[in-house]
Amino acid sequence: MKKAAILVAGGRGTRMGGPVSKQYLPIGGKPVLMYTLEVFSLAEPDVFLILVLPEADFSLWKELCLTYDFYLPHQVIAGGNSRFQSVKNGLNALPFHEGLVAIHDGVRPFVKKEVIIASFDQAEKSGSAIAVVPLKDSIRKISEDGSNTFQERQYFRLVQTPQTFQVEKIKKAFEVAEMPQFTDDATVYEYQGWPVTLIPGNPENIKITTQEDLEYAEFLLSR
């Protein structure tokens, strides 16, 4: 089946606290986004890569690609006012109507190739594949009145990306109006009444959002 990956990096990255958004900051000598694009290309050499960026950043990204001699083929498209709209723009840019598409946070550069490959394999079989990892810490549920109760952590998972789907289904799912509960692509898919299939992710697959995450990313690269 034809395969694509939509790497979403449409945010401004204000939590990092600097003048440059997190997706363009260097780790190990080159910007975060370049690592993410490369791992998808290594996992699936024929994958069609779509990078979703703020339109105002197009010239910056072009300059970075020239500066770092980065020539991996990919299509750059403009993001929207929310992650939902950015993903929808990416889906509308797909060059085919049947196949598989992985949707991934551009600032998760440490996803393993094996997870990407497994996500495509599972989505081909069941329609969806969502990377998750088990919780290590104890968790408690906070009620509206401020009280809290213990929760059995074995019944919960932390959700990562990639979240991979059959193209026809996920495009149909994104035809609905955006809702507050759509915190990721799996919830949009699930809203159609379709079951979501979980696959094991990898713990190193962090989402780089803070300065501490950036420091941890440097550590991961140095290992």
Residue pairs with C-beta under 8 A, 6 or more apart in sequence:
1 98
1 99
1 100
1 124
2 48
2 96
2 98
2 99
2 100
3 44
3 46
3 47
3 48
3 99
3 100
3 101
3 102
3 120
4 47
4 48
4 49
4 50
4 94
4 95
4 96
4 99
4 100
4 101
4 102
4 167
5 40
5 44
5 47
5 48
5 49
5 50
5 101
5 102
5 103
5 104
5 116
5 162
6 50
6 52
6 87
6 90
6 91
6 94
6 101
6 102
6 103
6 104
7 33
7 36
7 37
7 40
7 49
7 50
7 51
7 52
7 104
7 105
7 106
8 52
8 79
8 83
8 86
8 87
8 90
8 103
8 104
8 105
8 106
9 21
9 23
9 33
9 51
9 52
9 53
9 79
9 105
9 106
9 107
10 52
10 53
10 54
10 79
10 80
10 83
10 86
11 21
11 23
11 54
11 79
11 83
12 21
12 54
13 20
13 21
13 22
13 23
13 107
13 209
15 22
15 209
15 210
16 22
16 25
16 209
16 210
16 211
16 214
17 211
18 25
21 54
21 57
22 32
22 107
22 208
22 209
22 214
23 31
23 32
23 33
23 53
23 106
23 107
24 31
24 32
24 33
24 57
24 60
24 61
24 64
25 31
25 32
25 214
26 32
27 35
27 109
27 208
27 214
27 217
27 218
27 221
28 35
28 217
28 218
28 221
28 222
30 68
30 70
31 64
31 68
32 106
32 107
32 109
32 208
32 217
33 51
33 61
33 106
33 107
33 109
34 64
34 68
34 70
34 72
35 109
35 110
36 104
36 106
36 107
36 108
36 109
36 111
37 49
37 51
37 72
37 74
38 72
39 109
39 111
39 112
39 113
39 116
40 47
40 49
40 102
40 104
40 116
41 47
41 49
41 72
42 113
43 113
43 114
43 116
43 117
44 116
44 117
44 120
47 102
48 75
48 94
48 95
48 96
49 72
49 73
49 74
49 75
50 74
50 75
50 77
50 90
50 93
50 94
51 61
51 74
51 75
51 76
51 77
51 106
52 76
52 77
52 78
52 79
52 86
52 87
52 89
52 90
52 106
53 61
53 76
53 77
53 78
53 79
54 78
54 79
55 78
55 79
58 76
58 78
61 76
64 70
65 71
75 93
77 89
77 90
77 93
78 89
79 85
79 86
79 89
80 86
80 88
80 89
82 178
84 174
84 178
84 182
84 188
85 178
87 103
87 174
87 185
88 174
90 103
91 101
91 167
91 170
91 171
91 174
94 101
94 167
94 171
96 167
97 167
97 168
97 171
98 166
98 167
98 168
99 166
99 167
100 120
100 123
100 124
100 164
100 165
100 166
100 167
101 164
101 165
101 167
101 170
102 116
102 119
102 120
102 123
102 161
102 162
102 163
102 164
103 161
103 162
103 163
103 164
103 165
103 170
103 185
104 111
104 161
104 162
104 163
105 161
105 207
107 207
107 208
107 209
108 160
108 161
108 205
108 206
108 207
108 208
109 208
109 217
110 202
110 204
110 205
110 206
110 217
110 220
111 131
111 160
111 161
111 162
111 201
111 202
111 205
112 202
112 204
112 205
114 202
115 131
115 162
115 199
115 200
115 201
115 202
115 205
116 162
118 129
118 199
118 200
119 129
119 131
119 162
119 163
119 164
119 199
120 129
120 164
121 129
122 128
122 129
122 164
122 197
122 199
123 129
123 164
123 165
123 166
123 197
124 166
126 195
126 197
127 165
127 166
127 169
127 194
127 197
128 163
128 164
128 165
128 166
128 169
128 186
128 189
128 194
128 195
128 196
128 197
129 162
129 163
129 164
129 165
129 197
129 198
129 199
130 159
130 163
130 164
130 186
130 196
130 197
130 198
130 199
131 159
131 160
131 161
131 162
131 163
131 198
131 199
131 200
131 201
131 202
131 205
132 157
132 158
132 159
132 160
132 198
132 199
132 200
132 201
133 157
133 158
133 160
133 200
133 201
133 202
133 203
133 205
134 153
134 154
134 157
134 158
135 153
135 156
135 157
135 158
137 153
138 150
138 153
139 151
139 153
139 156
140 148
140 149
140 150
140 151
141 148
141 149
141 151
142 148
143 149
157 198
159 184
159 186
160 201
160 205
160 207
161 184
161 185
161 205
163 184
163 185
163 186
163 189
165 173
165 185
165 189
169 189
169 192
169 194
170 185
170 188
170 189
172 192
173 188
173 189
173 191
173 192
173 194
174 188
176 188
176 191
179 191
181 187
181 191
182 188
182 191
186 196
189 196
190 196
204 220
206 213
206 216
206 217
207 213
208 214
208 217
